[in-house]
Amino acid sequence: MDEEKDTYVFDEIPENELENEPTKHDVENRTPKEEIYYLIQLGAFTSKQNAENFAEQCRKKLGREISVSFNDDVNLFVVRLETKFNNRNEAEKVRDELRKEEEFKDAWIISPLK
């Protein structure tokens, strides 16, 4: 005697629903989540020359890479450590060490999205 086994369908998906599913190609071409990192800003100046002068003093005193760039959001030339920190705790440790020096007592942490 042949017994037929019943097949149970737990979830029916209409065929047109599958058309909306992302393909392997779609998934691979998505842009990665924006990288979050932290920078230490040492100063901000209205004049590029003042920013450059301060940056040079920082390079001599700290022996580190320093950048000067114009920030459109605040309309100022900003002076920052070049080092990108992956987590805030690392950045805070360095900032706290810098603040022990009078010239860097106003150093602060920023997190631009790039």
Kinemage of the C-alpha trace (Angstrom):
@kinemage 1
@onewidth
@group {chain A} dominant
@subgroup {mainchain}
@vectorlist {calphas} color= white
{ca met a 1} P 0.000 0.000 0.000
{ca asp a 2} L 1.471 3.351 -1.080
{ca glu a 3} L 1.102 6.060 1.432
{ca glu a 4} L 1.130 9.593 0.196
{ca lys a 5} L 2.904 11.985 2.472
{ca asp a 6} L 1.410 15.384 2.846
{ca thr a 7} L 3.633 18.331 2.091
{ca tyr a 8} L 3.137 21.328 4.272
{ca val a 9} L 3.907 24.798 3.018
{ca phe a 10} L 4.563 27.104 5.912
{ca asp a 11} L 5.038 30.327 4.046
{ca glu a 12} L 3.898 31.072 0.569
{ca ile a 13} L 5.720 33.834 -1.265
{ca pro a 14} L 4.013 35.298 -4.305
{ca glu a 15} L 6.267 35.175 -7.368
{ca asn a 16} L 6.279 38.955 -7.840
{ca glu a 17} L 7.602 39.297 -4.272
{ca leu a 18} L 10.845 37.581 -5.264
{ca glu a 19} L 11.498 40.255 -7.879
{ca asn a 20} L 12.068 42.777 -5.074
{ca glu a 21} L 14.695 40.675 -3.301
{ca pro a 22} L 18.237 42.068 -3.612
{ca thr a 23} L 20.518 40.024 -5.803
{ca lys a 24} L 24.058 39.077 -4.870
{ca his a 25} L 25.255 41.848 -7.198
{ca asp a 26} L 23.091 44.451 -5.408
{ca val a 27} L 24.384 43.440 -1.987
{ca glu a 28} L 28.050 43.507 -3.028
{ca asn a 29} L 27.756 47.000 -4.525
{ca arg a 30} L 26.290 48.697 -1.477
{ca thr a 31} L 28.447 51.396 0.029
{ca pro a 32} L 29.921 50.532 3.415
{ca lys a 33} L 28.704 52.293 6.520
{ca glu a 34} L 30.489 55.589 7.043
{ca glu a 35} L 33.647 55.248 9.077
{ca ile a 36} L 33.526 56.889 12.483
{ca tyr a 37} L 36.774 58.209 13.872
{ca tyr a 38} L 37.962 60.923 16.243
{ca leu a 39} L 40.422 63.782 15.780
{ca ile a 40} L 41.958 66.173 18.254
{ca gln a 41} L 41.625 69.806 17.343
{ca leu a 42} L 44.216 72.098 18.846
{ca gly a 43} L 42.966 75.462 17.655
{ca ala a 44} L 40.832 77.457 15.229
{ca phe a 45} L 41.821 80.755 13.630
{ca thr a 46} L 40.309 83.424 11.400
{ca ser a 47} L 43.634 83.905 9.601
{ca lys a 48} L 45.436 81.177 7.679
{ca gln a 49} L 48.792 82.683 8.660
{ca asn a 50} L 47.972 82.475 12.380
{ca ala a 51} L 46.823 78.866 11.937
{ca glu a 52} L 50.051 77.986 10.077
{ca asn a 53} L 52.191 79.680 12.750
{ca phe a 54} L 50.413 77.797 15.534
{ca ala a 55} L 50.679 74.515 13.601
{ca glu a 56} L 54.437 74.992 13.240
{ca gln a 57} L 54.774 75.594 17.002
{ca cys a 58} L 52.750 72.414 17.603
{ca arg a 59} L 54.963 70.371 15.267
{ca lys a 60} L 58.100 71.545 17.071
{ca lys a 61} L 56.691 70.991 20.553
{ca leu a 62} L 54.912 67.681 19.911
{ca gly a 63} L 56.953 66.136 17.118
{ca arg a 64} L 53.706 65.004 15.486
{ca glu a 65} L 51.991 65.498 12.149
{ca ile a 66} L 49.688 68.531 12.276
{ca ser a 67} L 47.188 69.646 9.641
{ca val a 68} L 45.714 73.033 8.823
{ca ser a 69} L 42.478 73.188 6.844
{ca phe a 70} L 39.586 75.555 6.313
{ca asn a 71} L 36.329 74.435 7.907
{ca asp a 72} L 33.334 75.794 5.985
{ca asp a 73} L 30.945 75.004 8.842
{ca val a 74} L 32.617 77.483 11.189
{ca asn a 75} L 34.476 79.666 8.644
{ca leu a 76} L 37.768 79.150 10.451
{ca phe a 77} L 41.154 77.595 9.758
{ca val a 78} L 41.431 74.596 12.063
{ca val a 79} L 44.624 73.041 13.413
{ca arg a 80} L 44.407 69.323 14.184
{ca leu a 81} L 46.560 66.338 14.973
{ca glu a 82} L 46.740 64.148 11.866
{ca thr a 83} L 46.180 60.992 13.938
{ca lys a 84} L 42.759 59.369 13.487
{ca phe a 85} L 41.582 57.573 16.604
{ca asn a 86} L 39.244 54.591 16.208
{ca asn a 87} L 37.629 55.048 19.588
{ca arg a 88} L 36.879 57.984 21.799
{ca asn a 89} L 38.768 56.635 24.831
{ca glu a 90} L 42.075 56.670 22.927
{ca ala a 91} L 41.427 60.227 21.775
{ca glu a 92} L 40.526 61.337 25.312
{ca lys a 93} L 43.785 59.960 26.725
{ca val a 94} L 45.859 61.909 24.203
{ca arg a 95} L 43.741 65.051 24.621
{ca asp a 96} L 44.123 64.873 28.411
{ca glu a 97} L 47.915 64.596 28.062
{ca leu a 98} L 47.948 67.577 25.694
{ca arg a 99} L 45.863 69.691 28.077
{ca lys a 100} L 48.626 69.485 30.670
{ca glu a 101} L 50.553 71.927 28.452
{ca glu a 102} L 49.388 75.556 28.569
{ca glu a 103} L 49.340 75.907 24.752
{ca phe a 104} L 46.952 72.974 24.408
{ca lys a 105} L 44.631 73.540 27.381
{ca asp a 106} L 41.731 74.116 24.976
{ca ala a 107} L 42.285 70.979 22.848
{ca trp a 108} L 39.047 69.155 22.088
{ca ile a 109} L 37.803 66.075 20.275
{ca ile a 110} L 35.804 66.142 17.068
{ca ser a 111} L 34.240 63.337 15.069
{ca pro a 112} L 33.823 64.220 11.408
{ca leu a 113} L 32.147 61.672 9.152
{ca lys a 114} L 34.270 60.836 6.139
